[in-house]
């Protein structure tokens, strides 16, 4: 069981040295996670990182562009021929230096929990476009292939981390959830969105892991809860009020054993002016708001602490500040 106020992080770090990034994570967090390193390579951005093996996938690292371009080759046939139920597809070191460095560093160690992450199927299929600029989500076959690919990458990742932890947590990173419903995504079905998320959470759970969903903005929180996630990670620095709009849903989620991961330390420009004391005040203000509807004993017994998002766009110094404030907050609350 995860202890209340355990700390973990959200994906990306700004480091160029993978070893330095991994050691920082291992030194600081209760639940270490492997770091995505987008400044090392464009291949470590959210969409490219999980794209290896996608039929007709094209990447131009120099232009920092990815797309799917159908042609007369047999790539699609070879993908289906190589597919089998419960398939695993590796994430190579070329696309995830942080992951492979992390695996080398945790060798011969054992943790209670380790955390991985995967780009969510909505963010992936709406972010990856065809040669004409249309998101592949709107191509039924490629939407399904995207889901198959991400599930296979998730299984492989859990297998890779399992030898070093009693339990693996995988966060499904879905920043696009905050934009669904806008004019740009009017064709995205809520029913289909829920199906895709449920398939991802179900895959993680079937492999023995705990499934989390991370969204660093507002979202359709009832849909997130219906996805079957064990952990809901939200931006508690800027969006705690959006959680308070659904007290019944979140109370039920927590009473059934769900965990609420508070992304309370900002990873935006706001970090420049924050301190452990100011973040603690913000936490208590958020707690007061939510406890009007949900018993604080329930909120505090089912809580994790995280930054609001990844720190890949910050400096290393700012990243260390984010992590140190998180540590100090935990010390003050426990």
N, C-alpha and C positions, 0 to 999 in steps of 0.2 A: 504493500500500500504506500502511495506517495504521501510523504509528510506535508501537512499544511505549511504554506509559505516557502516551499522548495522553489529554487530559482532555476531557470533555463533561459535559452536565448532563441532568437528568430533568424536563423540562416546566415545572412551575409556579413562578412567583415571586410575592412578596407585594406588588409595586409597584402603585401607582395610575397612575403615569406610564409609559406604554408605551415612550417614548423612553429614559427613564432605565434601564428594565429591559433593553432591547435593547443599549444602549451598554455596560452592565455585562457582559453575556454576550460581546459582541464583544471587549471589552478583556481578558477573563480566559481564555477557553477556547481550546484548540487546535482543537476542532471546535465552532464556535458553533451554537446552536440557537435557534429562535424560542420566546419565552416565552408560556406560558399565564398569564393574569392573572385568577384567580377573584375577586379583590377588586374588580376593575373592574366585573364583571358576572357574574351567575349563569349567563349564557349561556356563560361560559368554563369552567364545571365540566366534568368528564370526559364525562358523557353528553350534556348539552345541546349542547356545542361541535360535535359531529358529527351533530346530529340534523336540521339543515336539509334539507328535501326528503323526510323520512320521511312516508309517508302516514298521516293521522289523528293526527299528532303534535300535542300540545298542551303549552303552556308557560305557567305563571303565575309570572313573575319575582318578583312581590311576595311570594308564598308560597314561593318557591324550590321549585317543584314541576313535574315533567314527567311526562307519561303519554301513552298511545295510546288513543284513544277512537273506535271504529268508529261510523260513522253512515251515513245513506243517500246521502252525497255520492259523487261519482265520483273521489275522490282516488286510490284504488287504480288505477283504470283509466288515469288520466292519468299515474301513475308508470310503469306498464308501457308506455304508448304512447310516453313520452319516453325509454325505456330503449333502449340499443343496446350491442353488444359493445364493450368497452374504454371504457365511458362515463366521463366526468369530471363531477363535481358540485362546484361551488365552495364554499369556506368563506368566508363574507362577513366583512367587517370588523366587523360588528355582533356576530359570534360569536367573532372572533379578532383583537382589536385588536393584540395582540402580533405576530402573524404578518404583518399588513399593514404595521405600522410597521417590522418587521425587513426586509421586502422593499424598502421605500423606503430604508432605511439601507445596505443592501448593494448597491444599484444602482451600476453602474460599478466594482464590485470583483470579484475572483475569488479563491476559496478552494480549497484542495485538497479539503476536505470540509465539508459543512453537514449539520446534523441536523434532522429533523422528527420528529413523533410522531403517533400515532393511537390512540384508545381501542380496545382489543382487542374482537373480536366477542363474546367470552364476558362480559366486564365490561359491554359495552354492552347486550347482549340480556338479561342477568340483572339489570341495574340499571334498565332501562326497563320499566315495568309497564303493564298495561292498566287500564281504569277500575275493575276489580274487585280490583286489587292483585296480579295474577298476572304474573310476568315474561314478557315476550314471547318469550323463548327457547322456552317450552313451546307456542307457537303456531308450527307448522312453517312456515307461509307468512311470518309476520313475522320469524322467525329468519333465513330466507333473504333477505328484503328488507333486514334489518339488515346482513348480510354484503355484499350488493350495494352498499348505500349506502356502507359503510366503504371498500370497495375503490375506489369511484368518487371518494371524498374523498381517498384516498391517491394515486391517479393524478394528480388535480388538484394536490395539494400538491407532488408530485415535479416536475411540469411547472413550477410556480411557482418552485421553488428551483434548478432545473437551470441556468439561465443564469449562475448566480453561483458554481458549484462544479464541480470535476472529477468528483466523486462525491457522491451523496446517500445519507445513512443515514436510515432511518425506524425508530424504535422503536415496537413494538406494546405499549402499556401494558396489562398484564393483572394488576392487583392481585387480582382475584377468584380467580386460580389458587391462592392460598394457602388459600382456603376450600372449594374443590371437594373433595368426599368427605365433607363435614360433613352433618349431618342436614338442613340447609336446602337442600342442592343434591343430594339423593340421586337425583333424576331426570335429572341431567346425564350424558350418555353420554361416556365417554372417547373412544370412536371418533368421535363427532360433534365433540367438542372438538378433536381432532387434525385432523379434516377442515377445520374453520373456520380454525384457525391456519395450516395448510398453504396454504389459499387466500390468506390475507393475506400470508404470506412469499413465496409464488409471485408474487403481484401486484407486490410491491415489486421483486423480482428481475427480473421480466419488463420492468419499466420502467427497468432498468439500475441499480437501487439496491441497497444492502446492508440486509438485514432484521435488526432486533434485537428481542428480547423482553425486556421489563422486568417483573420481579415483585419487590416490596419485602418479601416474606415467604418462608415455606417454600413449596415447590411440588412438583409431580410433575415433577422435573427430567428424567427420561428422556423424558416426553411432550414437554417443551419442546425437547429436543434433536432428537427425531423430527420436530418441526414444520418443520425445514429452515432454521431461523434461522441467520444468519451470526454473530450476536453474542448472547450470553446475559448479561444484566445482572442481578446479584443483590445483595442486601443483605449485603455482606461484613463489616459491623460487627456484626450480630447473628446471621447465619445461615450463616456459612462452614462450620459443622459439617454442614449439610444437603448441601452440595456434596460433602463428603468421603465421604458414604454411597454415591456412585456413581462411584468412581474410574475404572472401565473405560469407562463412557459418556463421561465428560468427557475422559479421555485420548484416546479415539478422536476426539471432537469437535475437540480442539485439534490433533491430528495431521493432521486433514483441512483445517486452515486456519481453523477457527472461532476466534472471539475471546471471551475472558471479561472482561466489564466489571465491575470490583470497585466496588461502591457502599460505599466504605470510610469516608466521612465521614458521621456520623449527621445526619439532619434531624429527629430526635425531640428531646425535652427533654434528651437526653444531651449535646447540643452545648454546653450551658451550661458543662459541666465539662471539655470536651475542649480539647486544644492540639495543635499540629503534632507535638510529641514523643510525646504519648500515642496519637495516631492512628497514627503510624509504628510504635510498639510493637505496636499491635493488628494492623496489616498484617503485620508479621513473624511474629506468633503464628499468624495465619491461613495465611500462606505455609508455615510449618513444618508445620502440620497437613496441608495438602494435598500437600506435597512428600513425605510418607510414602508416597503412592500414585501421584503424578504427578510426573515429573521437574521440578525447579524451573526448569531451562533452558526447558522447554516452557511452563510457567506464565508466566514472565517475558517470553517472546518473543511471546506472544499476549494481551497485557494492555492494557486501557483502565482509566482511573480516573474514577470519578464519585461524586457524593453518593449516599447510600443511596436517596433518593427526591426528589421535588420539594420546594421550600421554600415553597410557597404558604401553608402554615399557620404559618410562622415570621415573625419581624419582619424588616425590611430589614437591621438591624444583624446579626442572627443569620445571615441569608442571606450577607452579605458575609463573616462569619467562616467559614461552611462553605466558601465558594469560596476564601478565602485559605488555609485549612488544606489544601485540595486542591492548590493551587499549590505550597505549601511541601513537601508530601509528594512531589510529582513531582520537585521540585528535589533533594530528599534521596535519591531513588531512582535518579536518572539521572546 
